Amino acid sequence: MLNQFENIHYDRKKGNKKSLDHLNLETAKKAHRFHESFPMYKETPLVELHNLSKVFRVKNIFVKDESYRFGLNAFKVLGGSYAIGNYIARKLEKDIDELPYQEMISKEVKNKLGDLTFISATDGNHGRGVAWTANQLNQKSVIYMPKGSAFERLENIRREGSQAIITELNYDDAVRLANEHAKKNNWVMVQDTAWEGYEDIPSWIMQGYTTLAYETYMQLQGVIPTHIFVQAGVGSFASAIQGFFASIYGDERPITTIVEPDKAACIFKTAKARDGKIHTVTGDMNTIMAGLACGEPATIGWEVLKDYADNFISCPDYVAAQGMRILGNPLIGDDRIISGESGAAGFGFVSEIISNPNLEWLKMELEIDENSILLFFNSEGDTDKDNYRRIVWDGLYAKQDMN
């Protein structure tokens, strides 16, 4: 229902926190070296929305725009490629620093590996990254997508030579199906959802995401954000961002808020329970934020978030649509950002609490004021162009239509 928001706040001063050695600066530099070896590598922009910050009455706004990443229009390839690189390195008894892009795609490595098939479940962006990496290696990939996935995203995956299908399952059941087939056929499961006995590859995926965190840190040139807003599906991306910046800044880290769609808020639900257990969301999870429509938190990601994140928010679809429209139609002097539904979740949420007087209490809880420096991550561009136009051009999911 419109304007129904709830914030779950965690105490940032609590002790006995999980070590962040696996997401620290050195780990991020290592992931960055690997990705930097790709000939198509180019640092994605950190956009400063100086004029919008005046309208929002904050000190500054920064958006890391991953719509430019490797020409794939989303950040996900960073995690999938780094996980596959580490898998290959371990198989060849090497360190990934010994396996830059040109070495990884070489015939020598292919001959040593033999034929491999990488399998994953995805709403589109992660699967495209896995399929792209497998294609570069002259290997095979199989990708399962949940029901309702965009046909454009399916076709983008198939263009990488992948055997990809849209199933009649929700995301989490598609993950289970992929895992069953991986075990049955001796394929390599590449998934950011972690569970007992399956943690190495999800950990590598998280570390791969720190490349964009490291780029952001360097691009900020000493400016320390007061607030970070990061969207979550299973929580791997959110925990990678949270872990890196908490490792960098320690107790002076930015106030971090995890944002999810209210129809798939498994991290929020787990945070709210405060019982040390993982809590899931079941059913169709029919949200426009397809990349966040996940019902089961990644165990290793939650371990980071529960110790270092400050706020957990679930929000309705209209806030993501609102974020897409604002970013795509900037004030004069600010750069335009093409953001997909999942990429605009955090930004749309903040735009709503700043503009809606009924949410002044939430703005105060999050400690946003005229001295705030806000950092967002646009994790995807218009990966479903038809839907992007329906939302931005036609006003689909407008706030006034959801009263």
Beta strands, then each sheet from edge to edge (+ up, - down):
strand 1: 6-9
strand 2: 46-48
strand 3: 60-65
strand 4: 117-121
strand 5: 140-145
strand 6: 163-166
strand 7: 188-189
strand 8: 227-231
strand 9: 255-261
strand 10: 311-315
strand 11: 373-378
sheet 1: 1+ 10- 9- 8- 11- 3- 2+
sheet 2: 6+ 5+ 4+ 7+
end
